[in-house]
């Protein structure tokens, strides 16, 4: 019986030792689980930050896209204005070429000035016209008087 009691005591002592080891292992597991929980919390915080950054990036991307669209629309508008200006410039160039063809050169202007009557010439022409008109009036008067006499 003593032997049995010793064996039982040894077994119980072994169980106690095993239980101590299990307790230590459980403590280690608890510590590791605590560390894992902390790491998970840190990971969740990082994920939250990344989600916030992603949300901000999406907003920024939307704003950038809207700005790019506005710039593109403005660019298209500017191109159409430039095209209109090019057509207008081409039209003006054509008109200027026509005007240049019609314009007189300095030599032509000098010749035209030479051909033009001066004020004195015009005055003489008026005097001659007045004289001729006076003669016509006298002749008409004489004709009237002659008709009256007849």
C-alpha positions as CSV (number, residue, x, y, z in Angstrom):
1,X,0.0,0.0,0.0
2,X,2.8,2.3,0.7
3,X,4.1,1.6,-2.7
4,X,0.8,2.4,-4.2
5,X,0.7,5.6,-2.1
6,X,4.2,6.6,-3.4
7,X,3.2,5.9,-6.9
8,X,0.0,7.8,-6.4
9,X,2.0,10.6,-4.8
10,X,4.5,10.5,-7.7
11,X,1.6,10.6,-10.2
12,X,-0.1,13.4,-8.4
13,X,3.3,15.2,-8.2
14,X,3.7,14.6,-11.9
15,X,0.2,15.9,-12.5
16,X,1.0,19.0,-10.4
17,X,4.2,19.5,-12.3
18,X,2.3,19.0,-15.6
19,X,-0.3,21.5,-14.4
20,X,2.4,24.0,-13.5
21,X,3.9,23.6,-17.0
22,X,0.3,23.9,-18.4
23,X,-0.2,27.0,-16.4
24,X,3.0,28.5,-17.6
25,X,2.1,27.5,-21.2
26,X,-1.3,29.1,-20.7
27,X,0.4,32.3,-19.4
28,X,2.7,32.3,-22.4
29,X,-0.3,31.7,-24.7
30,X,-2.2,34.5,-22.9
31,X,0.8,36.8,-23.3
32,X,1.1,36.0,-27.0
33,X,-2.7,36.4,-27.4
34,X,-2.4,39.8,-25.7
35,X,0.5,40.7,-28.0
36,X,-1.5,39.5,-31.0
37,X,-4.5,41.6,-29.8
38,X,-2.2,44.6,-29.5
39,X,-0.8,44.0,-33.0
40,X,-4.3,43.5,-34.3
41,X,-5.3,46.8,-32.7
42,X,-2.3,48.5,-34.4
43,X,-3.2,46.9,-37.7
44,X,-6.8,48.1,-37.4
45,X,-5.5,51.6,-36.6
46,X,-3.3,51.5,-39.6
47,X,-6.1,50.1,-41.7
48,X,-8.3,53.0,-40.5
49,X,-5.6,55.5,-41.4
50,X,-5.2,53.9,-44.8
51,X,-8.9,53.9,-45.4
52,X,-9.0,57.6,-44.4
53,X,-6.1,58.3,-46.7
54,X,-7.8,56.3,-49.5
55,X,-11.0,58.3,-49.0
56,X,-9.0,61.6,-49.1
57,X,-7.2,60.3,-52.2
58,X,-10.5,59.5,-53.9
59,X,-11.8,62.9,-53.2
60,X,-8.6,64.5,-54.4
61,X,-8.7,62.4,-57.5
62,X,-12.3,63.5,-58.2
63,X,-11.3,67.1,-57.8
64,X,-8.3,66.6,-60.0
65,X,-10.5,64.9,-62.6
66,X,-13.0,67.7,-62.5
67,X,-10.2,70.3,-62.9
68,X,-8.7,68.4,-65.8
69,X,-12.2,68.2,-67.5
70,X,-12.6,72.0,-67.0
71,X,-9.1,72.6,-68.4
72,X,-9.9,70.4,-71.4
73,X,-13.2,72.1,-72.0
74,X,-11.4,75.5,-71.7
75,X,-8.7,74.3,-74.1
76,X,-11.3,73.2,-76.6
77,X,-13.0,76.6,-76.3
78,X,-9.7,78.4,-76.8
79,X,-8.9,76.3,-79.8
80,X,-12.2,77.2,-81.4
81,X,-11.6,80.9,-80.6
82,X,-8.1,80.5,-82.2
83,X,-9.6,78.8,-85.2
84,X,-12.0,81.7,-85.6
85,X,-9.2,84.2,-85.2
86,X,-7.2,82.4,-87.9
87,X,-10.0,82.5,-90.3
88,X,-10.6,86.2,-89.5
89,X,-6.8,86.9,-90.0
90,X,-6.8,85.0,-93.3
91,X,-9.9,87.1,-94.4
92,X,-8.2,90.3,-93.4
93,X,-5.0,89.3,-95.2
94,X,-7.1,88.7,-98.4
95,X,-8.8,92.1,-98.0
96,X,-5.4,93.8,-97.4
97,X,-4.0,92.1,-100.5
98,X,-6.9,93.5,-102.5
99,X,-6.5,96.9,-101.0
100,X,-2.8,96.9,-101.9
101,X,-3.6,96.0,-105.5
102,X,-6.0,99.0,-105.6
103,X,-3.6,101.4,-103.9
104,X,-1.6,103.8,-106.0
105,X,2.1,103.9,-105.6
106,X,4.0,107.2,-104.9
107,X,4.8,107.5,-108.6
108,X,1.2,107.0,-109.6
109,X,0.1,109.6,-107.0
110,X,2.6,112.0,-108.4
111,X,1.4,111.5,-111.9
112,X,-2.2,111.8,-110.7
113,X,-1.4,115.1,-108.9
114,X,0.2,116.4,-112.1
115,X,-2.9,115.5,-114.1
116,X,-5.3,117.0,-111.5
117,X,-6.5,120.6,-112.0
118,X,-5.2,123.2,-109.6
119,X,-7.4,125.7,-107.9
120,X,-6.4,128.2,-110.5
121,X,-7.3,125.8,-113.3
122,X,-10.7,125.3,-111.7
123,X,-11.2,129.0,-111.2
124,X,-10.4,129.6,-114.9
125,X,-12.8,126.8,-115.9
126,X,-15.5,128.5,-113.8
127,X,-14.8,131.9,-115.4
128,X,-15.0,130.3,-118.8
129,X,-18.2,128.5,-117.9
130,X,-19.7,131.7,-116.6
131,X,-18.7,133.5,-119.8
132,X,-20.1,130.8,-122.0
133,X,-23.3,130.7,-119.9
134,X,-23.6,134.4,-120.3
135,X,-23.2,134.1,-124.1
136,X,-25.8,131.4,-124.2
137,X,-28.2,133.5,-122.2
138,X,-27.7,136.5,-124.6
139,X,-28.2,134.3,-127.6
140,X,-31.4,132.8,-126.1
141,X,-32.6,136.4,-125.4
142,X,-31.8,137.4,-128.9
143,X,-33.7,134.4,-130.3
144,X,-36.7,135.2,-128.1
145,X,-36.7,138.8,-129.3
146,X,-36.4,137.7,-132.9
147,X,-39.3,135.2,-132.5
148,X,-41.3,138.0,-130.9
149,X,-40.6,140.3,-133.8
150,X,-41.5,137.7,-136.4
